[in-house]
């Protein structure tokens, strides 16, 4: 009896280790594909065809009609696939906790996605964009990378136009830690479950003072803190999310 129990335990442990190794290998393969295709598309340029021009940076699948959604993850690359292939590709996308297979397919087919790694800049002409939105993407960049991206956002924005940035609120993170919710707080800095995309690594965090300083250093004017789904950027009822943990900030060119 004991032998059977031990054998079952080790068999299960071996199976779990194999699954973990397989998952790690798949994730690394996707990372390399994202890196390669990001480099391959680095010089692309797109011309907006619909006015007003609304740009969602690092969109993932959190989108709204009429927006150009720029993202460097594999799921955005999948948007070019036919419907049957999208359904097959769904298990490779890191969205299963938030979107069903049908949602995954319909979102990618019904909205405009541009596969592009934003470290290579924003692939639009100067002064061509009316609104920019970016949610929970900036903290995946190191501060110098974030500064470069915001300067790029100013380059493509029309004079007087607005950008809106949402990030995890560092004040809330610190408050959670001080309340004794240590693991919950640490999840904002590190993932406890692996593997995850290289694009999803957390590189920096912001409170309002830090984000305002970054945006003003880049040249953004009139930086202000906003409430959930309130501001000058349109479609916030669809785009704003994670209200209990987010800092929402707008600024103008």
NORDAFEN-V333591 format. One record per residue. N is the residue number from 1. PHI is phi in radians with two decimals (999 if undefined). OMEGA is omega in radians with two decimals (999 if undefined). D_LAST is the distance of its C-alpha to the last C-alpha in Angstrom with 1 decimal. Layout:
[[N & PHI & OMEGA & D_LAST] [N & PHI & OMEGA & D_LAST]]
This chain:
[[1 & 999 & 3.14 & 73.1] [2 & -1.08 & 3.13 & 71.2] [3 & -1.06 & -3.14 & 71.0] [4 & -1.15 & 3.12 & 69.4] [5 & -1.11 & 3.14 & 66.8] [6 & -1.11 & -3.14 & 65.9] [7 & -1.10 & 3.13 & 65.8] [8 & -1.11 & 3.13 & 63.5] [9 & -1.09 & -3.10 & 61.2] [10 & -1.22 & 3.08 & 60.9] [11 & -1.13 & 3.13 & 60.5] [12 & -1.16 & 3.13 & 57.6] [13 & -1.10 & 3.12 & 56.0] [14 & -1.12 & 3.12 & 56.4] [15 & -1.13 & 3.12 & 54.9] [16 & -1.12 & 3.11 & 51.9] [17 & -1.15 & 3.11 & 51.5] [18 & -1.13 & 3.11 & 51.7] [19 & -1.10 & 3.13 & 49.0] [20 & -1.12 & 3.12 & 46.7] [21 & -1.13 & 3.11 & 47.3] [22 & -1.13 & 3.12 & 46.8] [23 & -1.12 & 3.11 & 43.5] [24 & -1.10 & -3.13 & 42.3] [25 & -1.13 & 3.12 & 43.4] [26 & -1.09 & -3.12 & 41.5] [27 & -1.09 & 3.13 & 38.3] [28 & -1.15 & 3.11 & 38.6] [29 & -1.12 & 3.10 & 39.3] [30 & -1.12 & 3.10 & 36.2] [31 & -1.01 & -3.14 & 34.1] [32 & -1.15 & 3.10 & 35.6] [33 & -1.12 & 3.12 & 34.9] [34 & -1.09 & -3.14 & 31.3] [35 & -1.13 & -3.11 & 31.0] [36 & -1.16 & -3.10 & 32.9] [37 & -1.21 & 3.04 & 31.2] [38 & -1.08 & 3.09 & 27.7] [39 & -1.15 & -3.11 & 28.9] [40 & -1.10 & -3.08 & 30.4] [41 & -1.68 & -2.95 & 27.3] [42 & -1.10 & -3.08 & 25.0] [43 & -1.73 & -3.11 & 24.7] [44 & -1.13 & 3.05 & 24.3] [45 & -2.38 & 3.13 & 21.7] [46 & -2.13 & 3.11 & 21.2] [47 & -1.91 & 3.12 & 20.4] [48 & -1.08 & -3.11 & 19.1] [49 & -2.04 & -3.10 & 21.9] [50 & -2.14 & 3.12 & 21.0] [51 & -1.95 & -0.13 & 18.4] [52 & -1.21 & -3.14 & 16.1] [53 & -1.55 & -3.11 & 15.0] [54 & -2.11 & -2.99 & 14.7] [55 & -2.07 & 3.13 & 14.6] [56 & -1.90 & -3.06 & 16.5] [57 & -1.62 & -3.10 & 16.6] [58 & 1.13 & -2.93 & 20.0] [59 & -1.19 & -2.90 & 21.2] [60 & 1.00 & 3.09 & 24.9] [61 & -1.85 & 3.13 & 26.7] [62 & -1.68 & -2.91 & 24.5] [63 & -2.31 & 3.08 & 23.1] [64 & -2.47 & -3.13 & 22.9] [65 & -1.02 & 3.06 & 23.9] [66 & 1.54 & 3.14 & 21.7] [67 & -1.69 & 2.94 & 19.3] [68 & -1.59 & -3.03 & 19.4] [69 & -1.84 & -3.10 & 20.5] [70 & -1.84 & -3.08 & 20.2] [71 & -2.71 & -3.10 & 22.6] [72 & -1.86 & -3.13 & 25.0] [73 & -1.59 & -3.06 & 28.0] [74 & -1.04 & -3.11 & 31.3] [75 & -1.07 & 3.08 & 31.0] [76 & -1.23 & 3.06 & 28.2] [77 & -1.09 & 3.13 & 30.5] [78 & -1.13 & -3.07 & 33.2] [79 & -1.03 & -3.14 & 31.3] [80 & -1.43 & -3.07 & 32.9] [81 & -1.44 & 3.02 & 36.4] [82 & -1.18 & -3.00 & 38.7] [83 & -1.03 & -3.11 & 39.3] [84 & -1.10 & 3.13 & 42.6] [85 & -1.27 & 3.08 & 41.0] [86 & -1.07 & 3.14 & 38.0] [87 & -1.12 & 3.11 & 40.7] [88 & -1.27 & -3.09 & 42.4] [89 & -1.40 & -3.05 & 39.2] [90 & -0.90 & -3.13 & 38.4] [91 & -1.07 & -3.13 & 40.4] [92 & -1.46 & -3.10 & 38.4] [93 & -1.61 & -3.10 & 35.0] [94 & -1.53 & -3.10 & 34.1] [95 & -2.28 & -2.98 & 33.5] [96 & -1.14 & 3.13 & 37.0] [97 & -1.40 & -3.04 & 36.5] [98 & -2.12 & -3.08 & 33.7] [99 & -2.39 & 3.06 & 34.5] [100 & -1.33 & 3.11 & 37.8] [101 & -1.05 & -3.13 & 38.8] [102 & -1.12 & 3.10 & 38.5] [103 & -1.11 & 3.11 & 35.0] [104 & -0.97 & -3.10 & 34.1] [105 & -1.18 & -3.07 & 35.4] [106 & -1.17 & 3.13 & 34.1] [107 & -1.10 & -3.11 & 30.5] [108 & -1.23 & -3.12 & 30.5] [109 & -1.45 & -2.97 & 32.2] [110 & -1.72 & -3.14 & 30.3] [111 & -2.23 & -3.13 & 26.7] [112 & -1.59 & 3.10 & 24.8] [113 & -2.03 & 3.03 & 24.6] [114 & -2.13 & 3.11 & 23.6] [115 & -1.38 & -3.09 & 25.4] [116 & -2.83 & 3.04 & 23.2] [117 & -1.48 & -3.01 & 23.1] [118 & -1.21 & 3.04 & 19.5] [119 & -1.18 & 3.08 & 20.8] [120 & -1.62 & 3.13 & 21.0] [121 & 1.70 & 3.12 & 17.3] [122 & -1.87 & -2.95 & 15.8] [123 & -1.45 & 3.09 & 18.2] [124 & -2.25 & -3.12 & 16.0] [125 & -1.22 & 3.06 & 15.2] [126 & -1.02 & 3.00 & 12.2] [127 & 0.87 & -3.08 & 9.8] [128 & -2.03 & -2.98 & 12.3] [129 & -2.06 & -3.14 & 10.9] [130 & -1.58 & -3.12 & 10.3] [131 & -2.51 & 3.03 & 10.3] [132 & -2.19 & 3.09 & 10.8] [133 & -2.28 & 3.07 & 13.5] [134 & -2.62 & -3.07 & 15.5] [135 & -2.12 & 3.03 & 18.7] [136 & 0.91 & 3.06 & 21.0] [137 & -2.11 & -2.98 & 20.1] [138 & -1.08 & -3.11 & 18.2] [139 & -1.31 & 3.03 & 21.5] [140 & -1.53 & 3.09 & 23.3] [141 & -2.01 & 2.95 & 21.6] [142 & -1.18 & -3.00 & 22.6] [143 & -1.02 & -3.13 & 20.1] [144 & -1.16 & 3.07 & 19.6] [145 & -1.19 & 3.13 & 19.1] [146 & -1.14 & 3.11 & 16.5] [147 & -1.08 & 3.11 & 14.6] [148 & -1.08 & -3.12 & 15.0] [149 & -1.17 & 3.14 & 13.9] [150 & -1.16 & 3.05 & 10.5] [151 & -1.12 & 3.05 & 10.0] [152 & -1.12 & 3.12 & 11.3] [153 & -1.06 & 3.09 & 9.0] [154 & -1.13 & 3.14 & 6.0] [155 & -1.06 & -3.05 & 8.7] [156 & -1.50 & 3.12 & 9.7] [157 & -1.25 & 3.00 & 6.8] [158 & -1.30 & 3.08 & 7.2] [159 & -0.95 & -3.14 & 5.4] [160 & 1.50 & -3.12 & 5.2] [161 & -1.45 & -2.99 & 5.7] [162 & -2.01 & 2.96 & 6.5] [163 & -2.14 & 3.11 & 8.1] [164 & -2.26 & -3.12 & 11.5] [165 & -2.17 & 3.04 & 13.7] [166 & -2.08 & 3.13 & 17.4] [167 & -2.46 & 2.97 & 19.9] [168 & -1.02 & -3.08 & 23.4] [169 & -1.54 & -3.10 & 23.6] [170 & -1.06 & 3.10 & 25.4] [171 & -1.06 & 3.11 & 26.9] [172 & -1.16 & 3.14 & 28.6] [173 & -1.05 & 3.14 & 29.8] [174 & -1.11 & 3.13 & 31.4] [175 & -1.09 & 3.10 & 32.9] [176 & -1.06 & -3.14 & 34.5] [177 & -1.10 & -3.11 & 36.0] [178 & -1.19 & 3.07 & 37.4] [179 & -1.39 & -3.13 & 38.9] [180 & 1.65 & 3.12 & 40.9] [181 & -1.55 & -2.97 & 38.9] [182 & -1.14 & -3.10 & 38.6] [183 & -1.13 & 3.10 & 38.7] [184 & -1.09 & 3.12 & 36.0] [185 & -1.15 & -3.10 & 33.8] [186 & -1.17 & 3.11 & 34.5] [187 & -1.08 & 3.10 & 33.5] [188 & -1.32 & 3.13 & 29.8] [189 & -1.86 & -3.04 & 30.5] [190 & -2.37 & 3.01 & 33.3] [191 & -1.59 & 3.12 & 34.8] [192 & -1.48 & 3.14 & 38.5] [193 & -1.99 & -3.12 & 39.3] [194 & -2.10 & -0.04 & 39.2] [195 & -1.59 & 3.07 & 38.4] [196 & -2.28 & -3.08 & 34.7] [197 & -1.12 & 3.01 & 32.2] [198 & -1.04 & 3.13 & 30.9] [199 & -1.18 & -3.08 & 27.4] [200 & -1.65 & -3.14 & 28.1] [201 & -1.08 & 3.12 & 28.9] [202 & -1.66 & -3.03 & 27.2] [203 & -1.93 & -3.06 & 25.8] [204 & -2.83 & 3.07 & 24.0] [205 & -2.42 & -3.03 & 23.4] [206 & -2.33 & 2.75 & 21.0] [207 & -1.79 & -3.08 & 21.4] [208 & -1.10 & -3.12 & 18.7] [209 & -1.06 & -3.12 & 19.1] [210 & -1.18 & -3.12 & 18.9] [211 & -1.22 & 3.09 & 15.8] [212 & -1.07 & 3.13 & 13.9] [213 & -1.11 & 3.13 & 15.2] [214 & -1.11 & -3.10 & 14.2] [215 & -1.15 & 3.13 & 10.5] [216 & -1.19 & 3.07 & 10.4] [217 & -1.09 & 3.12 & 12.5] [218 & -1.29 & 3.14 & 10.2] [219 & 1.95 & 3.13 & 7.6] [220 & -1.26 & 3.14 & 5.6] [221 & -1.79 & 3.00 & 5.9] [222 & 0.92 & 3.13 & 8.6] [223 & -1.27 & -3.09 & 10.0] [224 & -2.48 & 3.08 & 13.0] [225 & -1.44 & -3.10 & 16.0] [226 & -2.11 & 3.04 & 17.0] [227 & -1.51 & 3.09 & 20.4] [228 & -0.96 & 3.08 & 21.7] [229 & 1.09 & 3.03 & 20.8] [230 & -2.25 & 3.14 & 19.0] [231 & 2.85 & -3.10 & 15.3] [232 & -1.63 & 3.11 & 13.1] [233 & -1.34 & -3.07 & 13.1] [234 & -1.35 & 3.02 & 16.5] [235 & 1.13 & -3.12 & 19.7] [236 & -1.18 & 3.09 & 19.5] [237 & -1.13 & 3.10 & 23.3] [238 & -1.77 & -2.98 & 23.7] [239 & -1.65 & -3.14 & 21.0] [240 & -1.15 & -3.13 & 21.1] [241 & -2.65 & 3.09 & 24.2] [242 & 0.93 & -3.03 & 26.2] [243 & -1.07 & -3.06 & 25.7] [244 & -1.33 & -3.06 & 28.3] [245 & -2.35 & -2.97 & 26.7] [246 & -1.88 & 2.96 & 22.9] [247 & -1.89 & -3.10 & 20.1] [248 & -1.97 & -3.06 & 17.2] [249 & -2.36 & 3.05 & 13.8] [250 & -2.12 & 3.07 & 10.5] [251 & -2.78 & -3.04 & 7.1] [252 & -2.11 & 2.97 & 3.8] [253 & -1.42 & 999 & 0.0]]
